[in-house]
Amino acid sequence: MRKNFYIETKLGQVHGRRYGESNQTIICLHPMPYSGGYYDTFCTDLVSQTNIAAIALDMLGYGQSSKIEEPISIEDYAINVIEVIKSLKASKELSGDITLLGFHTGSAIANEIAIHEPKLIDKLIFVTYPFFDADKRSELLASQTKESIDESIDSLKGMWEFTITNRSEGISIERAYENFIDQVKNMPVSWYGFYSMFSYPSEERLPMLKHEPLIINDVSSLTESTKIAMSLVESSEYVELKDAKGGIFELNTDQIIGHVSRYLGV
């Protein structure tokens, strides 16, 4: 059901996972420091329950996409994804309606894609939005640490505890381990995505959005941030997940798919 592919771009090779075939495709943009593999459960459930196909991309520097030597901006990520989408359309590997779905950092990238190429995509979904005002972004940038691997296993302890030991009830240890390996692989550049997000002026860019996004909120550190983001877009559809306590793309896929299907009218 899942097929891997690579697209050559100006900034390097981008790896993607394709799930199913349809004239309705959702392109999933992952939170950092993970990869497109973060969406594997969601995309598998989506194509089994609906007539919607999915593509999950690895952003540059993450997963199996080309490495980058320094941080790039949210706009750079967006322009790179635009190049991927246009390449897939030119080769007839992608056709029909295209919806972008972003989670955390991926939501900002989706927003920027829609601003740059509004006619390239049909609809837009933010599953939470990491809004930070200018003062908070400055604070976060100043306090940001650059994780690195050293000879002590302790350098991985916090990541292990967050992803595996303290995982939400219902997430299998095997799936948690996959996400842990993803983080470890991306560890040298894990801070790149945060740096990009903390440098992105959402208060200026969100009002430029002309699409009417579906905004899906959960109970997390971004609950209020997402509501602020919603207030900045011209218009939106807003829903909240029920009984969502972490790991929503593992534990709440049925709810997300239900909201997405209604929004897309399928």
C-alpha positions as CSV (number, residue, x, y, z in Angstrom):
1,M,0.0,0.0,0.0
2,R,2.9,2.3,0.7
3,K,5.4,3.3,-2.0
4,N,8.5,5.3,-1.6
5,F,9.7,7.8,-4.2
6,Y,12.3,10.5,-4.6
7,I,12.1,13.9,-6.4
8,E,15.2,15.9,-7.4
9,T,14.9,19.6,-6.5
10,K,17.2,22.6,-6.6
11,L,18.1,22.1,-2.9
12,G,18.5,18.3,-3.0
13,Q,16.6,15.1,-3.2
14,V,13.2,14.9,-1.4
15,H,11.9,11.5,-0.2
16,G,8.2,10.8,0.0
17,R,5.8,8.0,0.8
18,R,2.7,7.5,-1.3
19,Y,-0.5,5.8,0.1
20,G,-3.2,4.8,-2.4
21,E,-4.3,6.4,-5.7
22,S,-7.2,8.9,-6.0
23,N,-8.3,12.2,-7.6
24,Q,-8.2,13.5,-4.0
25,T,-4.8,13.6,-2.4
26,I,-3.7,14.9,1.0
27,I,0.0,15.9,1.2
28,C,1.2,15.6,4.8
29,L,3.9,17.9,6.1
30,H,5.5,16.6,9.3
31,P,6.4,18.2,12.6
32,M,10.1,18.5,13.2
33,P,12.4,16.8,14.2
34,Y,10.5,13.8,12.8
35,S,10.0,12.8,9.2
36,G,7.1,11.9,7.0
37,G,7.0,8.5,8.7
38,Y,5.3,10.3,11.6
39,Y,2.0,10.0,9.5
40,D,2.3,6.3,8.7
41,T,-0.6,5.2,10.9
42,F,-2.8,8.1,9.8
43,C,-2.1,7.7,6.1
44,T,-2.7,3.9,6.3
45,D,-6.0,4.4,8.1
46,L,-7.0,7.2,5.7
47,V,-6.7,5.2,2.5
48,S,-8.4,2.2,4.1
49,Q,-11.4,4.2,5.3
50,T,-11.9,6.7,2.5
51,N,-11.4,7.3,-1.2
52,I,-8.6,9.8,-0.4
53,A,-4.9,9.1,-1.2
54,A,-2.0,10.5,0.8
55,I,1.6,11.6,0.3
56,A,3.9,12.1,3.3
57,L,7.1,14.0,2.5
58,D,10.4,14.2,4.4
59,M,11.5,17.9,4.7
60,L,15.0,18.6,3.5
61,G,17.5,17.6,6.2
62,Y,15.1,15.1,7.7
63,G,14.3,11.4,7.1
64,Q,15.6,10.1,3.8
65,S,15.7,13.5,2.1
66,S,19.0,15.2,1.3
67,K,20.9,16.7,4.2
68,I,21.4,20.4,4.5
69,E,24.4,22.1,6.1
70,E,22.6,25.0,7.8
71,P,19.0,26.0,8.8
72,I,16.7,27.2,6.1
73,S,13.5,29.3,6.5
74,I,9.9,28.2,6.6
75,E,9.6,29.9,3.2
76,D,12.5,27.8,1.9
77,Y,10.8,24.6,3.0
78,A,7.6,25.8,1.3
79,I,9.3,26.7,-2.0
80,N,11.0,23.3,-2.0
81,V,7.6,21.5,-1.4
82,I,6.1,23.5,-4.2
83,E,8.8,22.3,-6.5
84,V,8.0,18.7,-5.5
85,I,4.3,19.1,-6.1
86,K,4.9,20.7,-9.5
87,S,7.3,17.9,-10.4
88,L,4.7,15.2,-9.4
89,K,2.0,17.0,-11.4
90,A,4.3,17.4,-14.5
91,S,5.0,13.7,-14.5
92,K,1.3,12.8,-14.1
93,E,2.0,11.1,-10.7
94,L,-0.3,13.6,-9.0
95,S,-3.6,14.9,-10.4
96,G,-6.9,16.0,-9.1
97,D,-7.6,18.0,-6.0
98,I,-4.6,18.6,-3.6
99,T,-5.0,19.3,0.1
100,L,-2.1,20.2,2.4
101,L,-2.2,18.9,5.9
102,G,0.3,20.3,8.4
103,F,1.0,19.4,12.1
104,H,3.0,21.8,14.3
105,T,5.9,23.1,12.1
106,G,4.2,21.5,9.1
107,S,1.2,23.9,9.5
108,A,3.5,26.9,9.0
109,I,5.0,25.4,5.9
110,A,1.5,24.6,4.6
111,N,0.5,28.2,5.2
112,E,3.5,29.6,3.3
113,I,2.9,27.2,0.4
114,A,-0.7,28.4,0.1
115,I,0.4,32.1,0.2
116,H,3.1,31.5,-2.5
117,E,1.0,29.3,-4.8
118,P,-2.7,29.6,-3.9
119,K,-3.9,28.0,-7.2
120,L,-1.6,25.0,-6.8
121,I,-3.6,23.6,-3.9
122,D,-7.3,23.3,-3.3
123,K,-7.6,23.1,0.5
124,L,-5.6,23.4,3.6
125,I,-5.7,21.7,7.0
126,F,-3.8,22.8,10.2
127,V,-3.8,20.2,12.9
128,T,-2.7,22.7,15.6
129,Y,-0.6,25.7,14.8
130,P,2.5,26.8,16.6
131,F,1.9,30.5,16.9
132,F,4.4,32.6,18.8
133,D,4.4,36.4,18.8
134,A,7.6,38.4,18.1
135,D,8.7,38.6,21.8
136,K,8.1,34.9,22.4
137,R,10.0,33.9,19.2
138,S,12.9,36.1,20.4
139,E,12.9,34.4,23.8
140,L,12.7,30.9,22.2
141,L,15.6,31.6,19.8
142,A,17.8,32.9,22.6
143,S,17.1,29.8,24.8
144,Q,17.4,27.3,21.9
145,T,19.9,24.4,22.4
146,K,21.6,22.4,19.7
147,E,21.3,18.8,20.7
148,S,24.3,16.6,19.8
149,I,25.4,13.1,20.3
150,D,28.2,12.3,22.7
151,E,29.8,9.2,24.0
152,S,27.4,8.9,26.9
153,I,24.1,7.1,26.4
154,D,22.6,9.9,28.6
155,S,22.5,12.1,25.5
156,L,19.6,10.0,24.3
157,K,17.8,9.6,27.7
158,G,15.4,12.5,27.5
159,M,14.4,11.5,24.0
160,W,13.8,7.9,25.0
161,E,11.7,8.9,28.0
162,F,9.6,11.3,26.0
163,T,9.0,9.0,23.1
164,I,8.9,5.6,24.7
165,T,8.8,5.5,28.5
166,N,6.2,8.3,28.8
167,R,4.3,7.6,25.5
168,S,0.5,8.0,25.6
169,E,-1.5,4.9,26.6
170,G,-2.5,3.0,23.5
171,I,0.6,3.7,21.4
172,S,2.5,0.4,20.9
173,I,6.2,0.3,22.0
174,E,7.0,-0.8,18.4
175,R,5.5,2.4,16.9
176,A,7.0,4.6,19.6
177,Y,10.4,3.0,18.8
178,E,10.0,3.9,15.2
179,N,9.5,7.6,16.2
180,F,12.5,7.4,18.6
181,I,14.8,6.1,15.8
182,D,13.4,8.9,13.6
183,Q,14.5,11.5,16.2
184,V,17.9,9.9,16.7
185,K,18.6,9.9,13.0
186,N,17.6,13.5,12.7
187,M,19.4,14.6,16.0
188,P,22.3,16.5,14.4
189,V,19.8,18.8,12.6
190,S,16.8,18.5,15.1
191,W,17.1,22.2,16.0
192,Y,16.9,23.4,12.4
193,G,13.1,23.1,12.2
194,F,12.7,24.9,15.6
195,Y,15.0,27.7,14.5
196,S,12.9,28.1,11.3
197,M,9.6,28.2,13.2
198,F,10.9,30.6,15.8
199,S,12.0,32.9,13.0
200,Y,8.7,32.8,11.2
201,P,6.4,35.9,11.6
202,S,3.1,34.1,11.7
203,E,1.3,37.3,12.8
204,E,2.3,38.8,9.4
205,R,1.9,35.7,7.2
206,L,-1.4,34.2,8.5
207,P,-3.5,37.2,7.5
208,M,-2.2,36.8,3.9
209,L,-3.9,33.4,3.6
210,K,-6.8,33.4,1.2
211,H,-7.9,29.7,1.6
212,E,-10.4,28.8,4.3
213,P,-8.5,26.2,6.3
214,L,-9.8,23.5,8.4
215,I,-8.2,24.0,11.9
216,I,-8.2,21.0,14.1
217,N,-7.2,21.6,17.7
218,D,-6.3,19.3,20.5
219,V,-5.4,19.5,24.2
220,S,-1.7,20.4,24.3
221,S,0.8,23.2,24.8
222,L,-0.4,24.6,21.4
223,T,-4.2,24.7,22.2
224,E,-4.3,28.5,22.9
225,S,-1.7,29.2,20.2
226,T,-3.9,27.5,17.6
227,K,-6.9,29.6,18.6
228,I,-4.8,32.8,18.2
229,A,-3.7,31.5,14.7
230,M,-7.4,30.9,13.9
231,S,-8.2,34.5,14.8
232,L,-5.6,35.8,12.3
233,V,-6.9,34.1,9.2
234,E,-9.6,35.6,7.1
235,S,-12.0,32.7,7.7
236,S,-11.7,29.1,8.8
237,E,-13.5,26.0,9.9
238,Y,-12.6,25.1,13.5
239,V,-13.1,21.8,15.3
240,E,-11.7,20.3,18.5
241,L,-10.7,16.7,19.1
242,K,-12.5,14.8,21.9
243,D,-10.5,12.9,24.5
244,A,-7.2,13.8,22.8
245,K,-4.3,13.4,25.2
246,G,-1.2,13.2,23.0
247,G,-0.3,11.0,20.0
248,I,-3.3,12.1,18.0
249,F,-2.0,10.7,14.7
250,E,-1.8,7.3,16.4
251,L,-4.8,7.4,18.8
252,N,-7.3,9.8,17.2
253,T,-7.0,9.0,13.5
254,D,-10.8,8.2,13.3
255,Q,-11.7,11.6,14.5
256,I,-9.2,13.4,12.3
257,I,-10.3,11.4,9.2
258,G,-13.9,12.2,10.0
259,H,-13.3,15.9,10.1
260,V,-11.1,15.8,7.0
261,S,-13.7,13.8,5.0
262,R,-16.5,16.3,5.9
263,Y,-14.3,19.2,5.1
264,L,-13.3,17.7,1.7
265,G,-16.9,16.6,1.0
266,V,-16.1,13.0,0.4
